[in-house]
Amino acid sequence: SLTVLQALEDGLRRADADPSVKAVMICGDNGQFSAGADIRGLSAAKRQGSALGPVISLIESSRKPVVAAIEGFALGGGLEVALGCHYRIAHVKARMGLPEVTIGLLPAAEGTQRLPRLIGVPAALEMITTGRHIPAAEALKLGLVDEVVEENTVEAAIDLANKV
């Protein structure tokens, strides 16, 4: 939603400007990272000047480490947000994917560029062209996430942020 995009952008800009902030952790609410954009809001976001791609580029270019704490689903734009982060930690039950192709769309927030850089072209092509959701264990094997945890994903992400 526009509210989430604006909150991500504002929060990251504040964190980057605050010398007391050493790292940033992005998580969802109630055990869910993000199931992606509401397709009904895609054109509204562009009309009002907010778009997911520039927000993800802002995350990626942050001078401070940004860690994604993935619980539940990271799909579509949600996975693209995680791809923009410098590190990703997933709960063992998390699932990730780019399902846009199942409704005739390609990932539009540079997921088609970031995913192959992270996991290689063959695995990325399979994910992008099938829309398949992959479990956390497979994401770890592919290099999509840096760590899989069974307990508190947010705490694990904070621990990682403190280490880096």
C-alpha positions as CSV (number, residue, x, y, z in Angstrom):
1,S,0.0,0.0,0.0
2,L,1.0,3.6,-0.3
3,T,1.1,3.8,3.5
4,V,3.6,1.0,3.7
5,L,5.8,2.3,0.9
6,Q,5.9,5.7,2.5
7,A,6.7,4.3,6.0
8,L,9.5,2.2,4.5
9,E,11.0,5.2,2.8
10,D,10.6,7.6,5.7
11,G,12.0,5.0,8.2
12,L,15.0,4.3,6.1
13,R,15.8,7.9,5.5
14,R,15.5,8.7,9.2
15,A,17.7,5.7,10.1
16,D,20.3,6.7,7.5
17,A,20.4,10.2,8.9
18,D,20.6,9.2,12.6
19,P,24.2,8.5,13.7
20,S,22.9,6.5,16.7
21,V,21.3,3.9,14.3
22,K,23.8,1.3,13.4
23,A,21.6,-1.1,11.4
24,V,18.0,-1.5,10.2
25,M,15.7,-4.5,10.5
26,I,12.6,-4.8,8.3
27,C,9.8,-7.2,9.4
28,G,6.1,-7.6,8.9
29,D,3.4,-7.7,11.5
30,N,1.7,-10.6,13.2
31,G,4.1,-13.2,11.8
32,Q,3.8,-12.1,8.2
33,F,6.5,-10.4,6.2
34,S,4.6,-9.4,3.0
35,A,2.4,-11.2,0.6
36,G,3.1,-8.5,-1.9
37,A,1.2,-5.6,-3.4
38,D,-2.5,-5.3,-3.7
39,I,-2.8,-5.3,-7.5
40,R,-5.7,-2.8,-7.3
41,G,-3.2,-0.2,-5.9
42,L,-0.4,-0.6,-8.4
43,S,-1.6,2.2,-10.7
44,A,-2.5,4.5,-7.8
45,A,1.1,4.2,-6.4
46,K,2.6,5.5,-9.7
47,R,0.1,8.3,-10.0
48,Q,0.9,9.5,-6.5
49,G,4.7,9.3,-7.0
50,S,5.4,6.3,-4.8
51,A,6.7,3.2,-6.4
52,L,8.2,0.0,-5.0
53,G,11.3,0.0,-7.2
54,P,12.8,3.3,-5.9
55,V,12.0,2.3,-2.3
56,I,13.9,-1.0,-2.7
57,S,16.8,0.8,-4.4
58,L,16.9,3.1,-1.3
59,I,17.0,0.0,0.9
60,E,19.8,-1.5,-1.2
61,S,21.9,1.7,-1.2
62,S,21.6,2.3,2.6
63,R,24.9,3.0,4.2
64,K,23.8,0.9,7.1
65,P,23.2,-2.8,7.1
66,V,19.5,-3.7,6.4
67,V,18.3,-7.1,7.5
68,A,14.9,-8.7,6.5
69,A,13.2,-10.8,9.1
70,I,11.0,-13.1,6.9
71,E,8.0,-14.8,8.6
72,G,5.0,-16.2,6.8
73,F,5.1,-15.2,3.2
74,A,7.5,-13.0,1.2
75,L,5.8,-12.9,-2.2
76,G,6.0,-10.6,-5.1
77,G,6.8,-7.1,-3.9
78,G,7.4,-8.5,-0.5
79,L,10.2,-10.7,-1.8
80,E,11.5,-7.9,-3.8
81,V,11.8,-5.8,-0.6
82,A,13.7,-8.6,1.0
83,L,16.0,-8.9,-2.1
84,G,16.9,-5.2,-1.6
85,C,18.0,-5.9,2.0
86,H,21.7,-6.7,2.6
87,Y,20.8,-9.8,4.7
88,R,17.8,-12.0,5.0
89,I,16.8,-14.3,7.8
90,A,13.7,-16.6,7.4
91,H,11.6,-18.6,9.8
92,V,11.6,-22.3,9.0
93,K,8.0,-22.1,7.9
94,A,8.4,-19.1,5.7
95,R,7.7,-19.3,1.9
96,M,9.1,-17.0,-0.8
97,G,8.3,-16.5,-4.4
98,L,7.4,-14.2,-7.3
99,P,3.8,-15.4,-8.2
100,E,3.0,-12.4,-10.5
101,V,3.5,-14.6,-13.6
102,T,0.4,-16.6,-12.6
103,I,-1.7,-13.6,-13.4
104,G,0.2,-12.6,-16.5
105,L,2.7,-10.1,-14.9
106,L,6.4,-10.0,-14.5
107,P,8.0,-8.9,-11.3
108,A,8.3,-5.1,-11.7
109,A,10.4,-3.9,-8.8
110,E,13.7,-5.2,-10.2
111,G,13.2,-8.7,-8.8
112,T,14.1,-10.0,-12.2
113,Q,17.6,-8.4,-11.8
114,R,18.2,-8.9,-8.1
115,L,17.1,-12.6,-7.8
116,P,19.5,-13.9,-10.5
117,R,22.4,-12.0,-9.0
118,L,21.7,-13.6,-5.6
119,I,20.8,-17.2,-6.6
120,G,22.0,-17.6,-10.2
121,V,20.2,-17.5,-13.5
122,P,18.8,-21.1,-13.7
123,A,17.2,-21.1,-10.2
124,A,15.9,-17.5,-10.7
125,L,14.4,-18.2,-14.1
126,E,12.6,-21.2,-12.6
127,M,11.1,-19.1,-9.8
128,I,10.3,-16.1,-12.0
129,T,8.6,-18.1,-14.8
130,T,6.6,-20.6,-12.7
131,G,5.6,-18.4,-9.8
132,R,6.4,-21.3,-7.4
133,H,6.7,-20.5,-3.7
134,I,9.8,-22.1,-2.2
135,P,10.2,-23.1,1.5
136,A,12.9,-21.5,3.7
137,A,15.1,-24.6,3.6
138,E,15.3,-24.4,-0.2
139,A,15.8,-20.7,0.0
140,L,18.8,-21.3,2.2
141,K,20.3,-23.8,-0.1
142,L,19.9,-21.5,-3.0
143,G,21.5,-18.6,-1.1
144,L,18.3,-16.5,-1.1
145,V,18.4,-16.3,2.7
146,D,21.4,-16.1,5.0
147,E,19.9,-18.1,7.8
148,V,16.8,-20.1,8.8
149,V,15.6,-20.1,12.3
150,E,13.0,-22.1,14.2
151,E,12.3,-19.5,16.9
152,N,12.1,-15.7,17.0
153,T,13.0,-14.4,13.5
154,V,13.0,-10.8,14.6
155,E,15.4,-11.5,17.5
156,A,17.6,-13.4,15.1
157,A,17.6,-10.5,12.6
158,I,18.5,-8.1,15.4
159,D,21.4,-10.4,16.5
160,L,22.7,-10.5,12.9
161,A,22.3,-6.7,12.6
162,N,24.3,-6.3,15.8
163,K,27.1,-8.6,14.5
164,V,27.5,-6.8,11.2
